[in-house]
Amino acid sequence: MRVLVVEDERRLAQALQLGLTAEGFTVDLTHDGLSGLARATDHAYDVIVLDIMLPGLNGYRVCSRLRAAGSDAGILMLTAKDGEWDEAEALDTGADDYLSKPFSFVVLVARLRALARRIGTRAPRRTILGDLIVDSAARTCTRADTDIALTPREFAVLDHLARRAGEAVSKREILEQVWDSGPDSDPNTVEVHISALRRKIDTPFGRAAVQTVRGAGYRLAADGG
């Protein structure tokens, strides 16, 4: 199992790397939020151990941005803070588990293994809708064996629709899931990205997979259109 540890306490990070490596994990380290986000975006990890109090970008924002970009890696948050509000915020931003410092290394390993088992039961990372293939892990999209270049946000919108293929998805849900946005966010943002998706995955191929559901939002055809 490949693990990314994002922890600014270098001695703790190195100890975790040594300990997890001895347990059979493949471990990479970064020491600030921006580097952690970049590393997790550019490489596929099964699990990310993410400290909350990080320089540059805190763990909450790293987690939120990874989920918005379509990452389905398991995320376990570490923090020196303790309390139900911190735990709730960690889970609300997309974390799968939470562990307060100081913690038992044995418990951390057990949590990581349990998390890996749960991740294995999640929806497939590759969604096939006719000749349209959306790969959540690699963050790639192909249509009729043709690679389609999407921006990270365009892919996140498509990936969310693909996971709900055949169902109507509201603009509000897309905003909340992809942009982590509040109730005052502009729904026109979604329309712009939907239009871009149609230009890229439908129009050149004579398809109409991205459908408008009047009064309800948008739907990605379950058969790829």
Secondary structure, DSSP 8 states (H G I E B T S, - for coil): -EEEEE-S-HHHHHHHHHHHHHTT-EEEEE-SHHHHHHHHHHS--SEEEEESS-SSS-HHHHHHHHHHTT---EEEEEES--SHHHHHHHHHTT-SEEEESS--HHHHHHHHHHHHHHHHTSS-SEEEETTEEEETTTTEEEETTEEE---HHHHHHHHHHHHTTTS-B-HHHHIIIII---TTS-THHHHHHHHHHIIIIIGGGT---EEEETTTEEEE-TT--
